[in-house]
């Protein structure tokens, strides 16, 4: 009986971990920033657009800084082994709405990009 209770508890805990790892779809409005310049130097805005586009093209992670909260999402492509959509790169430093799946791991929040408006 004790072994059955322990097994049941293990299943409940593992089910909780699995559900916590699943992504939830959401739409987030904010500004697209290149994470290096934004985090290390505070660089952002229209004067920084060309640099931000260059950094994003070179593979520096793109961050979406949510309007009104300053919560930062690191953007991921919709599928493995692909790039971020061209709409993301061309709209660096602009306010956009990204729809996608949100995931958190290691204290970092990611948003898998499904659409950009």
ZICOR-V393110 format. One record per backbone hydrogen bond with DSSP energy under -1.0 kcal/mol. CO is the residue of the C=O (numbers start at 1). NH is the residue of the N-H. E is the energy in kcal/mol with one decimal. If there is no record, write none. Layout:
{{CO | NH | E} {CO | NH | E}}
This chain:
{{1 | 5 | -2.1} {2 | 6 | -2.2} {3 | 7 | -2.4} {4 | 8 | -2.4} {5 | 9 | -2.3} {6 | 10 | -2.3} {7 | 11 | -2.2} {8 | 12 | -2.2} {9 | 13 | -2.5} {10 | 14 | -2.6} {11 | 15 | -2.3} {12 | 16 | -1.8} {13 | 17 | -2.0} {14 | 18 | -2.2} {15 | 19 | -2.3} {16 | 20 | -1.8} {17 | 21 | -1.4} {24 | 102 | -3.2} {26 | 100 | -2.4} {28 | 98 | -2.8} {29 | 67 | -2.8} {30 | 96 | -3.0} {31 | 65 | -2.7} {32 | 93 | -2.8} {33 | 63 | -3.3} {34 | 38 | -2.2} {35 | 39 | -2.2} {36 | 40 | -2.7} {37 | 41 | -1.7} {37 | 43 | -1.9} {45 | 48 | -1.7} {46 | 49 | -1.2} {48 | 52 | -2.7} {49 | 53 | -2.6} {50 | 54 | -2.1} {51 | 55 | -2.7} {52 | 56 | -2.4} {53 | 57 | -2.3} {54 | 58 | -1.5} {55 | 60 | -2.3} {56 | 59 | -1.1} {61 | 35 | -2.4} {62 | 75 | -2.9} {63 | 33 | -3.1} {64 | 73 | -2.3} {65 | 31 | -2.0} {66 | 70 | -2.3} {71 | 66 | -3.2} {73 | 64 | -2.9} {74 | 111 | -2.2} {76 | 113 | -2.8} {85 | 88 | -1.4} {85 | 89 | -1.2} {86 | 90 | -2.7} {89 | 92 | -1.3} {91 | 94 | -2.3} {94 | 32 | -1.8} {96 | 30 | -2.5} {97 | 117 | -2.1} {98 | 28 | -2.8} {99 | 114 | -2.9} {99 | 115 | -1.9} {100 | 26 | -2.8} {101 | 112 | -2.9} {102 | 24 | -1.6} {103 | 110 | -3.6} {105 | 108 | -1.8} {108 | 105 | -2.3} {109 | 74 | -2.4} {110 | 103 | -2.1} {111 | 76 | -2.4} {112 | 101 | -1.3} {115 | 99 | -2.1}}
